[in-house]
Amino acid sequence: MSAQLQFKGHVYLLPLIAILLNITSCTTNNRNINRVSLVGAGASFPAPLYERWLSDYNQQNPNVEINYQAIGSSAGVQQLIEGTVDFAASDVGITNEQAAKIKRGAIALPITAGSVVLAYNLKPSFQSSQVNPPTSIKLSRQVYVDIFLGKITNWNHPRIAAANPGVNLPNLPIQVVHRTDGSGTTNVLTQHLSAISPEWKSKVAAGKSVAWPVGIGGKGNEGVTALIQQIPGAIGYVEYVYAKQNKLPMAALENKFGNYITPTPESVAQTLEAVKLPADNLIAFITDPTDAQSYPIVTYTWLLTYHQYPNRVKAQALKNFIDWAVIDGQKSSLELGYIPLSQKVVLQVQSAAKRIGE
């Protein structure tokens, strides 16, 4: 009788244990599903904004961890092709040839916009007798082309002085600083230089990496910024935010209309109004804007995703982040020195992002 009761007790307990194990398993699985990790890499141009976005988004969505490495547009696109990241970022989008290498498909989404500025350092060196360096200079179209070609080599050159009457330009050698890595920022600048100078187009051309006639190189926007800060007489190209955050003076550049325009959110937004994004891939550039008040070197920067994701949870997490970035995230853009997307572009991005994971 005692043995029979013991046997019945085991019979009753087994279903209960199975139910408890099933509940524990479901709880663990739900916890794993809710916790998502995404990895991205690419352009340094939008990196300060991405850093803010990922911090803000994680505070609101603690189970979603997104890591981003600013390794340059070229390296980011290459990692997307190799499948080692969940998304990439590029200041030049992605070419048809590159996209064709991605079996899972690629989607390019303009996520923010900004300007490439010519920042400089005219602070006197230790040996210099100059006390007050100029805080604002103008550079004509042909002058800044010739600086990068190595044809204008001193800051008190007569052609620089002609555009800056009354400005005490120092007798200081010009030291050009450029990128060493494959860079969307480089591509944006050299596309512009090619558009305004036949000599540049024939001798150097445009690209994410070019054979610079003169200068020294730094890695990423941060590397170029650091070199400009360190070298009296330096001039280099960086994304506006890097110059702003490091208090580097930025040259007013002559635009196609003939006006000298300082890079500001207003002058950059004026340029973006003329950019028409095609419906099929949302990638477009304007290399030499014609509007009288347009700053001449402006670009969108793109977040690149796959079309298909083996992991549906990752796909949905990325879609949720993108939707947040083009709505709530845009509020941080202007504060940091980027240009918020227009409502029309936001709707285009949201429509394209629906294809992720489908």
N, C-alpha and C positions, 0 to 999 in steps of 0.2 A: 504493500500500500504506500509506504514511504517512498519507494523507488518510483512508483507511478506518479506521485505528486511532484517529485523532483523533475521527472521527464516533462510533465505538463508545464512546469514552471519555465523550463528552457524553451518550450514551444511558444509560450506567451512572450518571452523576453526577446526572442530572435527578431520578430517583426518590429518591435520597439527599437532595438538597436539599429536595424536597417533604416528606419525612418530618421533616427537621430543622425546617423552617418550621412544620409542623403541631404538633410537640412544643413549640416556642417559643410558638405561639399558645395551645395548651392551658394551658401554665404561666401565661401572662399572664391568661387567662380565669379560671383557678382562683384566682389571686391577687386578681383583682377581685371574684370571688364571695365570697371569705372576708372581704374588707374591706367593712363595711357602716356606713353613716352614717344615724342617725335623728335627727329634730328634733321636740321637743315644747315646749309652752308652756301657761301657765295659772296656777293658784293659787299664791299666795305662802305659804299656810298650810303645805304640805308641802315647800317649797323646801329648807330645811336638810337634810331627810332625803334628798330626791332628789339633792342635791349629794354627800352621802356615798355613796349607792348608786351613782351613775354613776361616781364615782372608783374605788370598790372593784370594780365590775363590769368596768370597763375594764382594771384591773390583771390581772384573771383572764382577760379576753377582749380582748386588745389590738387585735384586728382589728374590734371593734365600738365605734364612737364614737357616743355619745348626748349630744346637747346639749339643755338645758332652760332656757327663759326664764320667770322668774316675773313675768308681766305681769297677773295677776289672772284669776279664774275666767271672768268675762264675755268678756274678750278671748281667752282660750284656747279657749272653746267656739266663738266666732266664727271663729277661725282653723281649727278643725276643720271647721266648716260650709263655709268657703271652700276647704278642701283645701290649705292652705299649710303644714300640719304633718303629721307621721306619727302623733302622739298628742297628747292634751291632758290637763289636770288641772283638776278642779273640786271645790270643797267642797260643792256642791249637786247633783252629778251632772249630768244633762242632762234637759230636759223633753221630753215627747212631741212638742211643736211643733217644738223645735229638732232633734230626731232625724229628724223627717219631712223636713227640708230636706237631709239627707245621703243622697244616692243610693247611696252605698257602704255604708250602714248604720252604726249606732253600737253599741258595747258599753261598758257602764259597769262598772268593776271597783273595789270598795272596796279600797284598797291599804294604808291605815294609818288611824289615828284619833287624835284629840287634843281639847283643850279650848280654848275662847275665854275668856280671863281679863280682868278689869278691873285693869289695872296703873296705878299712880299715882306721883306724885312730890311728896312732902311735905318734901323737903329745904328748909331755910330759904334764903330769898333773901339777897343780900348785905346788904340793909338790915334783915333780920329779927333779932330778939333771941333767937329760939328756937334752942336748942343741939341738943337730941335729938329729932328728929321721930319720930312713931310708926312702928314697923316692921311693925305688923299691925293692920288695921282690919276691922270687920265692916260689911257693908251689907245692910240688909233689902231684900226684894223691891221694895217700893214706893219706898224711898229711891233705889235705883239707877235705877229707871224715871224718877223725878222729877228726878234729876241730868241724864239725857239729854233730858228734856223742858224743861230750863232752869228748873224750879220751885225747885230747891235750888241755891243759888249760892255758898255758903261752907262751908268745911270744918268750922267749929265750929257748924254748924247744930244746933239742939236735937234734931232727929230722927236725925242721925248720932251725936250724943253719947249718945242713949238706948241705942243698941246697943253703945256702947263705954265703959262706966263705968270711970273711973280713967285713961282715955287722954287725954293732953294734946293735944287737937286744935288746930291752928293757926288763927288768925284770918287766913285766906288765901282769896282768891277761887278758886272751882273753874273750871278751864279744860278743857272737854270737847274731846277729840281724836278724830276719826273718819276714815274712809277717803274719798278723793275718787274712786277708781276703782271700777268695777263689781266687787264683791267677794263671794265665797262666805262669807268671815268675817262681813261685814256681814249677809248673809242669815241666817246661823245665829243671830247675836245678835238681829236684829230679829224673827225668827220666835219666839224665846223671849220677847222683850218683848211681842209681840202676844198670846202665849199667857197671860201673867200680868197684862196690863193692858188692859182695854177702852178706856181713854183713848188709849194708844199705838196700839192697833189702828185706832181710828177717825181719829186725827189724823195719824199717820205711816205705819202699816202696815209690812209686811215686804217685803224685796226686796234685791237685790244693790246697788242704788243707791236711797237714799231722801232726802227733803228734811229734813235735820237741823234741828231747831228752834234748836239752839245749837251753837257749837263751831267749831274750825278743822280743816282736812283735811290728811292726809298720804297719799302714794301707797304702797300696799302695806303689809304688816305692818311692814316695815323703816322706812318713812316715819313711821308712827304711833309706833313705838318711839322713833325719834330725837326727835320732838317732845315726847313725854312726858319724855324725859331732859333736854331743854333748858328746859322751862317749869315753874317752881315752881307747885304747885297743880294740875297737869295730871292728868287721868284719861282713859284711853282703852282700847279693846278690841284685843287682839292674841292671836295664837296663843301658847299656853303657852311654847313653845320660845324665842320671841323675848324674852319677859319673863325667862325663866330665864337665857338666855345673857347678857343685859344687866344682870342683877342688879336688876331692877325689882321692888319689892314688889307682891304681888297680893292683892286683897281676898278675904276669906272671904264667900261669898254665901249668903243664906238660901234654902234649897230649899223645895219644896212641903210637906215634912213639918214645916218650921219650924226645922230645924237650920242652923247656919252652917257651911258646908263650904269648906275650903281646897282649891284645885285640886292634886291629887296624882295620880300614876299609879293609885293604888288607888281613889280616889273617882271618877275618870273611868272606869276599868274597870267599876266597880259600875254606872254608868249604861249603859254599852254592853251589859251583859248583858240589858237590857230591850228592846234594839233588835232587831226581827225583820226580816231582809232578805227581801223577796219573791223568789221563784224566777225571775220573768220579767225583772226588771231590776236586782236587787240594790241598789235605792235606797230608803232609809228614814231617817226622822229621829225623834227624841224631843225635843219642844220644852219639856217641863216634867216631868222624871222624878219619880216618886212615892216611890222608895225612901229610907229615912231617911238613908242615908249617901252618896247620890248627889250629885255635883257637878252643878249645873243646866244648864250650857251646854257640850254635847259633840257632836261630829260625826265621822262617817267623812269621808275625802276620797277622791275617785274618780279613777282613771286611765281616760281615755276613748280608745278605739281605734275604728278602722273595722272593719266586718265583712269587707269585701273589700279586698284590696290588689293592684294591678296587678303589683307586684313581689313574687314569692313569697319571695325571699330576705329582703326587709325584714320581711314578715309573720312568717317563722320566727324572725328575729332578735328581734323584739318579743316573740313568745311565749316565747322562751327567757329573755329578761330578766324578764318578768313572773313566770315560774315561779321564777326565782332570787329575785326581790324578796319573794315571799310565803313563801319558806322561809328562805334564808340572810339575806336583807335584813332580815327582822324582828328579827334579833339586834341591829341598830343602833337600832331604834325606841326601846326603853326607855332606852337610854343617852342619846339626844338629847332625851327628854321626850315621845315619842309613845307610843301604846299598840299593842302587837303584836296582830295579828289572832288571833282564837281559831281553834282547829283546824277548827271547823265552817265558819267564814267562809273559811278557806284553801281548803277543799275546794270550796266554792261558787265561789270565784274561779277555781280551776284548771279546774273544769268549764266555766264560761262562757268562759274564755280559749281553750279548744279550738276554739271557733267562729271565731276570728280566721283569716282567709285561706281559709276553707272555701267 
